[in-house]
Structures are given as C-alpha cells and as structure tokens.
C-alpha cells in the first residue's frame, strides 16, 4: 500500500507542476462557469427594442413605453435599421415601432395599430407578441376609458386621461393569477446554479481523460518497467495511479463547489447527497482517466481526443443544455453516457430537494460505470505493463 | 517558395495520416454539429396544450372559451377540456397539458359587478411559455372587459350620474380598444441552431490545429530535423511559411467540408458561396498568424502546447463558440468582438439570417487586419529573440 501511495504522490506532483494542467484544472472551469452562468441567467421577461423617437411632447407615447417596460428589459433605439439588425442577430426578442402620430390619433379618437416585429424561435415569437399585446392593451384601456368619459360628458380625451389613469390603478379589475402546481422541476435552476454543477460534471471527466496522457507518457518512457525492477507489484502501480486520479478529481470538485458557493452563491442542496454524488462522480472520473491512460497509444491522442470525447459526452449528457428540451430519442441516447445520470441526480438534488435515497438509482448506475471503466482500465494496463 | 510548398505538402500528408487530426478536423465537428441539430430540432417549433376548467358556464365564460378555440389561435394553442381542477393538475403532471386555465364559478356575473373574480392559470415551472401563452390569451380577452369597466368608472367620475349606470354599461359593450398590435414581417430568416453551431464547432476544432502545428515545429527542432533543413539553403522563415501553409489548407478544407456536409445533411445555412468562402479564408489566415505567434513566443514543445491551449480556450470562451452569444449580456457580446472567432461567427450569423452578401466585408477585413497585427507581433517577438 505504501508503494501505491508513493506512486500516487509522484503522479500528483507531476500534474500540479504542469502549468497547462493548472490552467485546465483551476482557471478554465471557473471562467466557463462564469460565462455560461451569465448567459443562462434569466433577467426576467423579453428583450424589447423600442423605437419611439422623442417622447418629450408626446405623453401617450411615453406612457406606452412605460407600459412596455413591464414586458422585460427595454432598449430604446433611434435607428430602425439598428433595431432590425439586433433582432436578426437574436440580440432582441422583438422590436416595437411606436407610431409618430400616436398621441394625435388617439386623442382624436382614431384607432392605432402598433407595429411589432417579433424574432427568435416560433415559441418565443408567440409568447413575446402576447406579452406586448397585454402591455399595449393595458395602455389602450385608459385611453378608451378617457375617450368614453369625454364623449359622455362633452369634454376632451386629454382632460379625462388623468382621471382614467388614476382610476385604473384603484379600480378592481379582472386579474389573472398564476400558480405553479408541479412541485419539482426537471431543469436545474438558472444562472450559476445551472453552470456550476454541469461544469463540475464536465471538467472532472474531461480533465481526467486528458490527464490520461501522463500515464501514457510514463508508459512510453519505460518508468513502469523500471519500477518493476524493484520489488514492486504491477497491482501497486495501478492502484497508485488510481489513487492519484481519485485525489485529483476530488480536489477539482472541491474547487468548483467552493468557487460556486463562495463567489456565486450557488446552493449545492442536501449536503450528504451532494457529497456522495461528488464522491461517486470523482470515481467515475478516475475510471475515465485510467481508461484513457490504458487505451491511448500516445500522449497526443489522450490530450487531443480526450477533450473531444469529453465535450461530446457532456453535450449528450445534458451539461451544455437541459436534456428536458431534446427529443426523446436524443435523451435516451444521452443516457449511454454517465454524464446524463449525474446531471439527472443534480436535478433531483437541486430542483426537487432530493436526498441520497432519491438519487440512489443514479448513484448505482454511476458506480457501475466507474467499476466497469476501472476494471477494464486495470486489465488493459496490467496486460500492457506485464507484456 | 517551392521549398515552402514541399514542406506544406509533407506536413499535410503527416497530418492526414494522424487519426487524431482527422477526428479533430472532420469527424468531430460534423458529429457535434449533427448532435446539436438533432438535440434542438424540437425546440424551434412551439405548440401549447392548455386545459380549461369552466366552473362558471356563464355567458362571458363561454365567450372566453370560444376565443381560446378560435381559428387564429389553432396553430399555437390546443384547448383540452377538463372536468375539474384535480383532473387538470393530473394532466399537467402527466404532460398531457402544459398549463390550465381555471374559470371560477360566478365569474360571468362578477365580471360586470363591483367585485370581479379573477381567472387562474395552473402552471408547470418547466413549461413557462405554455403558461405565459395561456395567460396572455386570457388576458387579451379580459382586457376588453376591464376596459369596459374602467370606461364606466371614468364616466361616473367625470360627472355622469349613477342612475345612468346601466345605460353606460350597455354603451361600453360595443367599444373596441383603440390600440392593437400590428405584426410586421421581420424580413429576415430565423437563425437556426444548426446555422450557428456548425460554424461555431468548425472554428472550435480548427483552433486546436494551432497546438498541433506549433508542437510539430518544436518536435522537429528536438529531433534535429530543423537543423538538417538548416544545412540546405533554406531559411527558418521558409520552414515556418511551409508549416503555416499546411495549417491554412487544413483549416480551409476542414471548414469547407463542414460547410458542405452541414448544409446538405442538417440544413445549416452558411450564406452565399463567395462571402462564406471569404470568411473561411480570412479565419484560416488568422489561424496561421496565431500559430506563428505561439511558435515565436514558446521555447519548448511543452510551452507551445500550453500557450496554444490557453489561446484556444480563451478565444472559444469569449468568442461565443460554446454559447449562443446573442443570448449573452451586452458586455459579453462586446468582448466577443475582440476575438477573431467572434467576428467570424458574426459574419456567418449575418449571412445565415439573410443579410446582404456585403455584410461579410467588415468581418473579413477585421479578420485580415487581426491576422496582420498578430503576424507583425510574431515577427517582432522573433526579431527580439534573435537579437
């Protein structure tokens, strides 16, 4: 066992001394977590571009813009071409063109159409139009009320508008409330709570795979052979390397968990479930690293093909996007990777307040993946070292 | 020049013999683009299934149900009748409905009274758009009722005697909101996942070529090949030119193959041939410049590998190859435009969404400018090192 520890220590020192490896282990996961966390953070509502021109002498146009602010973050724009370009590139969900003669037409009692250009996927278009329609209707409500009151009392719409506006705030209206009836979600929470656990799954695996290059190099340099000249059993060498990858995977997990929790306020759910899941995933990473070291012929193959396999598995397994949005066949295919089982477990822990018992099935599958890879890696490595 | 061509041909032969280069340059980008295309195939179309529970059965409730099942909504919305709330909840749980609209008992009578009763939307947190559509459609209907109520209240507040309340209520029934939405065509094509991620993944994988080439330069240095070439009447610059040409051809062929395969197989749009080809060539030129920079800055094979990896991942992260950059906050979108891959992706996005072919001119010029600047920097570093 002492030999195994010595081998593990030597391998770990080698990884830690490699500056590129440090970049991959420390810097990259954190930066990716920040970028993806920022992109998937939902500020609420739709991104609306508004072309209203000057509203200083047009109070109705100004109040319409105010109503639109309820739909989501507003971007007041001055050139229609800029707004259309932003919409085309997907930087906005819709553009509202507030007509120049809006105040004049409404005060004269003429109906006005508010031109809206909706972009994005069909789903977004339908929803964004409905949301804008609701805001426009709320604005139109008080214009209609003011115009009606003006007609019935012989005054003007402009005179009745302040009353209609004040009453709109005070009068009970037919409201619509929304109630969530499903307690748990099939998605991870948005923002960093999404990117931190998924990047943990992605990077522990990818770095272990790429780290297999060290084993390949040690093999090529004949260090294992030389070690065998001493009274050291092959099993001890394999065990030492396994220990090294386990410690390496655990250290990286702890780093991501700590950065997520301390810098970005990520909640990791039930502590026991999180610890067991992180531990099990570290063993999966260990298996992947050992397998990479056993199977690849050159260090280049491990460091070049390893990340590609890691990224592809992460995509299939739901680290880049939620598997809940993909077609059933792709979701089923995704579950050939251990990533999908790990991400499912994180969803149970973080979105459904799950404990160890709730993720027992996922843990068993992950353990089976780890055991399979470790057994295969040990067999291949032992054969390579003894032949 | 002939010598440079010979070196380029040798490098290319070597690269295409190496399976990992083939995987990175051709198999992986096509596989990942295919995966993304399949994964998101269901996301780009939308249909809401909304259960309706009518506990009122009154005149206004019936009109609301009729509005929900109207022909103009049939493309977006399918209404499913539910007997009671429990059944609607079950339907949401089973996934048979994405949301439910509850019309409470007494709704019709209260809608014209002083204390109206609100509607309720039962939502699944995983289907926010379905709930939003259900809510917006119901809202569009009750807005007219609310506008009528507000009109009566405003007229009364303006001095119309309460005794004329019924007359006012009858008069508002015929009113229509003075503002409505006017959907305008955007005039552009929707950016599909395949059209964004095909070039994004292609660029990602050719960026890995920087590491390959820089490493091979140092390996040849270590093995004495460069020294032996030095015995011939060849300058180091010729060797570097040959290697650069190889990277350029590798990148153009890789991106070109991906463009053809993804267009034919996954319906990805790369835009008209000429501007798309210009973008591929310009991006490949930047790749050459980046490779020469890594060779100029690094002193060893290991350093070259490290620098290349860091440059590649920083560019990929900032440029938007991992995430749909249009969804990112504005600060990240601006950062993306500091990277060559960010500009290339902007060019491809513009072409894919139907912008004029001339829209590629700016990205191409900026990419060539970046290549020239990076090339000049590499030359400076090389001169400084040699003195």
HADDOCK unambig.tbl for C-alpha pairs under 7 A between the chains (distance, minus, plus):
assign (segid A and resid 20 and name CA) (segid B and resid 306 and name CA) 4.96 0.50 0.50
assign (segid A and resid 32 and name CA) (segid B and resid 317 and name CA) 6.88 0.50 0.50
assign (segid A and resid 38 and name CA) (segid B and resid 328 and name CA) 6.86 0.50 0.50
assign (segid A and resid 39 and name CA) (segid B and resid 327 and name CA) 6.17 0.50 0.50
assign (segid A and resid 39 and name CA) (segid B and resid 328 and name CA) 4.46 0.50 0.50
assign (segid A and resid 39 and name CA) (segid B and resid 329 and name CA) 6.60 0.50 0.50
assign (segid A and resid 88 and name CA) (segid B and resid 188 and name CA) 6.37 0.50 0.50
assign (segid A and resid 88 and name CA) (segid B and resid 353 and name CA) 6.54 0.50 0.50
assign (segid A and resid 89 and name CA) (segid B and resid 326 and name CA) 6.53 0.50 0.50
assign (segid A and resid 89 and name CA) (segid B and resid 349 and name CA) 6.81 0.50 0.50
assign (segid A and resid 89 and name CA) (segid B and resid 350 and name CA) 6.89 0.50 0.50
assign (segid A and resid 90 and name CA) (segid B and resid 326 and name CA) 5.35 0.50 0.50
assign (segid A and resid 91 and name CA) (segid B and resid 326 and name CA) 4.73 0.50 0.50
assign (segid A and resid 91 and name CA) (segid B and resid 327 and name CA) 6.29 0.50 0.50
assign (segid A and resid 110 and name CA) (segid B and resid 178 and name CA) 6.93 0.50 0.50
assign (segid A and resid 111 and name CA) (segid B and resid 178 and name CA) 4.42 0.50 0.50
assign (segid A and resid 111 and name CA) (segid B and resid 179 and name CA) 5.85 0.50 0.50
assign (segid A and resid 112 and name CA) (segid B and resid 178 and name CA) 6.13 0.50 0.50
assign (segid A and resid 112 and name CA) (segid B and resid 179 and name CA) 4.95 0.50 0.50
assign (segid A and resid 112 and name CA) (segid B and resid 180 and name CA) 6.59 0.50 0.50
assign (segid A and resid 113 and name CA) (segid B and resid 179 and name CA) 5.80 0.50 0.50
assign (segid A and resid 113 and name CA) (segid B and resid 180 and name CA) 5.05 0.50 0.50
assign (segid A and resid 113 and name CA) (segid B and resid 181 and name CA) 5.61 0.50 0.50
assign (segid A and resid 113 and name CA) (segid B and resid 182 and name CA) 5.40 0.50 0.50
assign (segid A and resid 114 and name CA) (segid B and resid 179 and name CA) 6.91 0.50 0.50
assign (segid A and resid 114 and name CA) (segid B and resid 180 and name CA) 6.00 0.50 0.50
assign (segid A and resid 114 and name CA) (segid B and resid 181 and name CA) 4.90 0.50 0.50
assign (segid A and resid 114 and name CA) (segid B and resid 182 and name CA) 5.36 0.50 0.50
assign (segid A and resid 115 and name CA) (segid B and resid 181 and name CA) 6.14 0.50 0.50
assign (segid A and resid 115 and name CA) (segid B and resid 182 and name CA) 4.53 0.50 0.50
assign (segid A and resid 115 and name CA) (segid B and resid 183 and name CA) 5.82 0.50 0.50
assign (segid A and resid 115 and name CA) (segid B and resid 184 and name CA) 6.10 0.50 0.50
assign (segid A and resid 116 and name CA) (segid B and resid 181 and name CA) 6.65 0.50 0.50
assign (segid A and resid 116 and name CA) (segid B and resid 182 and name CA) 5.94 0.50 0.50
assign (segid A and resid 116 and name CA) (segid B and resid 183 and name CA) 5.08 0.50 0.50
assign (segid A and resid 116 and name CA) (segid B and resid 184 and name CA) 5.78 0.50 0.50
assign (segid A and resid 117 and name CA) (segid B and resid 183 and name CA) 6.11 0.50 0.50
assign (segid A and resid 117 and name CA) (segid B and resid 184 and name CA) 5.23 0.50 0.50
assign (segid A and resid 117 and name CA) (segid B and resid 185 and name CA) 6.30 0.50 0.50
assign (segid A and resid 117 and name CA) (segid B and resid 186 and name CA) 5.62 0.50 0.50
assign (segid A and resid 120 and name CA) (segid B and resid 190 and name CA) 6.34 0.50 0.50
assign (segid A and resid 121 and name CA) (segid B and resid 44 and name CA) 5.26 0.50 0.50
assign (segid A and resid 121 and name CA) (segid B and resid 45 and name CA) 6.94 0.50 0.50
assign (segid A and resid 122 and name CA) (segid B and resid 44 and name CA) 6.22 0.50 0.50
assign (segid A and resid 122 and name CA) (segid B and resid 45 and name CA) 5.52 0.50 0.50
assign (segid A and resid 122 and name CA) (segid B and resid 46 and name CA) 5.89 0.50 0.50
assign (segid A and resid 123 and name CA) (segid B and resid 45 and name CA) 6.23 0.50 0.50
assign (segid A and resid 123 and name CA) (segid B and resid 46 and name CA) 4.60 0.50 0.50
assign (segid A and resid 127 and name CA) (segid B and resid 129 and name CA) 6.45 0.50 0.50
assign (segid A and resid 127 and name CA) (segid B and resid 132 and name CA) 6.58 0.50 0.50
assign (segid A and resid 127 and name CA) (segid B and resid 133 and name CA) 5.66 0.50 0.50
assign (segid A and resid 130 and name CA) (segid B and resid 133 and name CA) 6.69 0.50 0.50
assign (segid A and resid 130 and name CA) (segid B and resid 136 and name CA) 5.26 0.50 0.50
assign (segid A and resid 130 and name CA) (segid B and resid 137 and name CA) 6.95 0.50 0.50
assign (segid A and resid 131 and name CA) (segid B and resid 136 and name CA) 6.26 0.50 0.50
assign (segid A and resid 133 and name CA) (segid B and resid 181 and name CA) 6.12 0.50 0.50
assign (segid A and resid 134 and name CA) (segid B and resid 136 and name CA) 6.53 0.50 0.50
assign (segid A and resid 134 and name CA) (segid B and resid 139 and name CA) 6.58 0.50 0.50
assign (segid A and resid 134 and name CA) (segid B and resid 140 and name CA) 6.18 0.50 0.50
assign (segid A and resid 136 and name CA) (segid B and resid 179 and name CA) 6.84 0.50 0.50
assign (segid A and resid 136 and name CA) (segid B and resid 180 and name CA) 6.98 0.50 0.50
assign (segid A and resid 137 and name CA) (segid B and resid 143 and name CA) 6.49 0.50 0.50
assign (segid A and resid 137 and name CA) (segid B and resid 179 and name CA) 6.84 0.50 0.50
assign (segid A and resid 140 and name CA) (segid B and resid 177 and name CA) 5.79 0.50 0.50
assign (segid A and resid 140 and name CA) (segid B and resid 178 and name CA) 5.88 0.50 0.50
assign (segid A and resid 140 and name CA) (segid B and resid 179 and name CA) 5.43 0.50 0.50
assign (segid A and resid 141 and name CA) (segid B and resid 147 and name CA) 4.53 0.50 0.50
assign (segid A and resid 141 and name CA) (segid B and resid 177 and name CA) 6.51 0.50 0.50
assign (segid A and resid 142 and name CA) (segid B and resid 147 and name CA) 6.99 0.50 0.50
assign (segid A and resid 144 and name CA) (segid B and resid 147 and name CA) 6.83 0.50 0.50
assign (segid A and resid 144 and name CA) (segid B and resid 151 and name CA) 6.65 0.50 0.50
assign (segid A and resid 144 and name CA) (segid B and resid 177 and name CA) 6.08 0.50 0.50
assign (segid A and resid 144 and name CA) (segid B and resid 178 and name CA) 6.30 0.50 0.50
assign (segid A and resid 145 and name CA) (segid B and resid 147 and name CA) 6.55 0.50 0.50
assign (segid A and resid 145 and name CA) (segid B and resid 150 and name CA) 5.76 0.50 0.50
assign (segid A and resid 145 and name CA) (segid B and resid 151 and name CA) 3.69 0.50 0.50
assign (segid A and resid 145 and name CA) (segid B and resid 154 and name CA) 6.10 0.50 0.50
assign (segid A and resid 146 and name CA) (segid B and resid 151 and name CA) 6.90 0.50 0.50
assign (segid A and resid 146 and name CA) (segid B and resid 154 and name CA) 6.73 0.50 0.50
assign (segid A and resid 148 and name CA) (segid B and resid 151 and name CA) 6.06 0.50 0.50
assign (segid A and resid 148 and name CA) (segid B and resid 155 and name CA) 6.86 0.50 0.50
assign (segid A and resid 149 and name CA) (segid B and resid 151 and name CA) 6.58 0.50 0.50
assign (segid A and resid 149 and name CA) (segid B and resid 154 and name CA) 5.82 0.50 0.50
assign (segid A and resid 149 and name CA) (segid B and resid 155 and name CA) 4.09 0.50 0.50
assign (segid A and resid 149 and name CA) (segid B and resid 158 and name CA) 6.49 0.50 0.50
assign (segid A and resid 152 and name CA) (segid B and resid 155 and name CA) 6.80 0.50 0.50
assign (segid A and resid 153 and name CA) (segid B and resid 158 and name CA) 6.95 0.50 0.50
assign (segid A and resid 153 and name CA) (segid B and resid 160 and name CA) 6.85 0.50 0.50
assign (segid A and resid 163 and name CA) (segid B and resid 154 and name CA) 6.54 0.50 0.50
assign (segid A and resid 164 and name CA) (segid B and resid 154 and name CA) 5.54 0.50 0.50
assign (segid A and resid 167 and name CA) (segid B and resid 154 and name CA) 6.98 0.50 0.50
assign (segid A and resid 168 and name CA) (segid B and resid 150 and name CA) 6.54 0.50 0.50
assign (segid A and resid 172 and name CA) (segid B and resid 115 and name CA) 6.65 0.50 0.50
assign (segid A and resid 172 and name CA) (segid B and resid 116 and name CA) 6.96 0.50 0.50
assign (segid A and resid 173 and name CA) (segid B and resid 116 and name CA) 6.34 0.50 0.50
assign (segid A and resid 173 and name CA) (segid B and resid 146 and name CA) 5.88 0.50 0.50
assign (segid A and resid 174 and name CA) (segid B and resid 111 and name CA) 6.86 0.50 0.50
assign (segid A and resid 174 and name CA) (segid B and resid 116 and name CA) 5.52 0.50 0.50
assign (segid A and resid 174 and name CA) (segid B and resid 117 and name CA) 5.99 0.50 0.50
assign (segid A and resid 174 and name CA) (segid B and resid 118 and name CA) 4.85 0.50 0.50
assign (segid A and resid 174 and name CA) (segid B and resid 142 and name CA) 6.63 0.50 0.50
assign (segid A and resid 174 and name CA) (segid B and resid 146 and name CA) 6.41 0.50 0.50
assign (segid A and resid 175 and name CA) (segid B and resid 118 and name CA) 4.51 0.50 0.50
assign (segid A and resid 175 and name CA) (segid B and resid 119 and name CA) 6.27 0.50 0.50
assign (segid A and resid 176 and name CA) (segid B and resid 118 and name CA) 5.46 0.50 0.50
assign (segid A and resid 176 and name CA) (segid B and resid 119 and name CA) 4.71 0.50 0.50
assign (segid A and resid 176 and name CA) (segid B and resid 120 and name CA) 5.46 0.50 0.50
assign (segid A and resid 177 and name CA) (segid B and resid 119 and name CA) 6.48 0.50 0.50
assign (segid A and resid 177 and name CA) (segid B and resid 120 and name CA) 4.92 0.50 0.50
assign (segid A and resid 177 and name CA) (segid B and resid 121 and name CA) 6.10 0.50 0.50
assign (segid A and resid 178 and name CA) (segid B and resid 120 and name CA) 5.82 0.50 0.50
assign (segid A and resid 178 and name CA) (segid B and resid 121 and name CA) 4.65 0.50 0.50
assign (segid A and resid 178 and name CA) (segid B and resid 122 and name CA) 5.95 0.50 0.50
assign (segid A and resid 178 and name CA) (segid B and resid 123 and name CA) 6.62 0.50 0.50
assign (segid A and resid 179 and name CA) (segid B and resid 121 and name CA) 6.20 0.50 0.50
assign (segid A and resid 179 and name CA) (segid B and resid 122 and name CA) 5.04 0.50 0.50
assign (segid A and resid 179 and name CA) (segid B and resid 123 and name CA) 5.84 0.50 0.50
assign (segid A and resid 180 and name CA) (segid B and resid 122 and name CA) 5.91 0.50 0.50
assign (segid A and resid 180 and name CA) (segid B and resid 123 and name CA) 4.66 0.50 0.50
assign (segid A and resid 180 and name CA) (segid B and resid 124 and name CA) 5.63 0.50 0.50
assign (segid A and resid 180 and name CA) (segid B and resid 125 and name CA) 6.23 0.50 0.50
assign (segid A and resid 181 and name CA) (segid B and resid 89 and name CA) 6.82 0.50 0.50
assign (segid A and resid 181 and name CA) (segid B and resid 122 and name CA) 6.08 0.50 0.50
assign (segid A and resid 181 and name CA) (segid B and resid 123 and name CA) 5.90 0.50 0.50
assign (segid A and resid 181 and name CA) (segid B and resid 124 and name CA) 6.09 0.50 0.50
assign (segid A and resid 182 and name CA) (segid B and resid 93 and name CA) 6.76 0.50 0.50
assign (segid A and resid 182 and name CA) (segid B and resid 124 and name CA) 5.46 0.50 0.50
assign (segid A and resid 182 and name CA) (segid B and resid 125 and name CA) 6.90 0.50 0.50
assign (segid A and resid 185 and name CA) (segid B and resid 125 and name CA) 6.33 0.50 0.50
assign (segid A and resid 185 and name CA) (segid B and resid 126 and name CA) 5.95 0.50 0.50
assign (segid A and resid 186 and name CA) (segid B and resid 126 and name CA) 6.58 0.50 0.50
assign (segid A and resid 187 and name CA) (segid B and resid 126 and name CA) 6.92 0.50 0.50
assign (segid A and resid 301 and name CA) (segid B and resid 20 and name CA) 6.20 0.50 0.50
assign (segid A and resid 304 and name CA) (segid B and resid 20 and name CA) 6.73 0.50 0.50
assign (segid A and resid 305 and name CA) (segid B and resid 20 and name CA) 6.30 0.50 0.50
assign (segid A and resid 312 and name CA) (segid B and resid 32 and name CA) 6.71 0.50 0.50
assign (segid A and resid 325 and name CA) (segid B and resid 43 and name CA) 6.69 0.50 0.50
assign (segid A and resid 326 and name CA) (segid B and resid 39 and name CA) 4.89 0.50 0.50
assign (segid A and resid 326 and name CA) (segid B and resid 40 and name CA) 5.98 0.50 0.50
assign (segid A and resid 326 and name CA) (segid B and resid 42 and name CA) 6.53 0.50 0.50
assign (segid A and resid 327 and name CA) (segid B and resid 39 and name CA) 6.51 0.50 0.50
assign (segid A and resid 327 and name CA) (segid B and resid 42 and name CA) 6.19 0.50 0.50
assign (segid A and resid 330 and name CA) (segid B and resid 39 and name CA) 6.25 0.50 0.50
